[in-house]
Amino acid sequence: RSDIAVWNLSKKNLDGWRWFCKTVCRNVLEPVLTVSASVMKLHLYFLCDVQLFSRLKDNS
């Protein structure tokens, strides 16, 4: 009987962990990824602008 109780407990813990990980991923990782994606986009735009600007400067 105690084995079954332990197994049920660990299964509950596993479900709890799964829920916890999902929640953490949703609340922490998604915003972070969104922010870093935005930063990367800005960075790329900035690099493109800089290259464009230096090209224009070279041509004039």
C-alpha positions in Angstrom: 0.0 0.0 0.0 2.7 2.4 0.9 4.3 1.9 -2.6 1.0 2.9 -4.2 0.8 6.0 -2.0 4.3 7.0 -2.9 3.7 6.5 -6.6 0.5 8.6 -6.4 2.4 11.3 -4.5 5.2 11.3 -7.1 2.7 11.4 -9.9 1.0 14.4 -8.3 4.4 16.0 -7.9 5.2 15.4 -11.5 1.9 17.0 -12.6 2.6 19.9 -10.3 6.1 20.3 -11.7 4.7 20.1 -15.2 2.1 22.8 -14.4 4.8 24.9 -12.6 7.2 24.6 -15.6 4.4 25.5 -18.1 3.4 28.5 -16.0 7.0 29.7 -15.6 7.6 29.3 -19.4 4.4 31.2 -20.1 5.0 34.0 -17.7 8.8 34.3 -17.8 10.2 32.9 -21.0 7.6 34.2 -23.5 7.9 37.9 -22.5 11.7 37.5 -22.4 11.7 35.9 -25.9 9.3 38.6 -27.2 11.5 41.4 -25.8 14.7 39.9 -27.1 13.1 39.4 -30.5 12.1 43.0 -30.5 15.6 44.0 -29.5 17.1 41.9 -32.3 14.7 43.5 -34.8 15.7 47.0 -33.6 19.3 46.0 -33.8 19.0 44.7 -37.3 17.1 47.9 -38.4 19.8 49.9 -36.7 22.6 48.0 -38.6 20.8 48.4 -41.9 20.3 52.1 -41.3 24.0 52.5 -40.4 25.1 50.7 -43.5 22.7 52.7 -45.7 23.9 55.9 -44.1 27.5 55.1 -44.6 26.8 54.2 -48.3 25.0 57.4 -48.8 27.9 59.3 -47.2 30.4 57.5 -49.5 28.4 58.3 -52.6 28.1 62.0 -51.9 
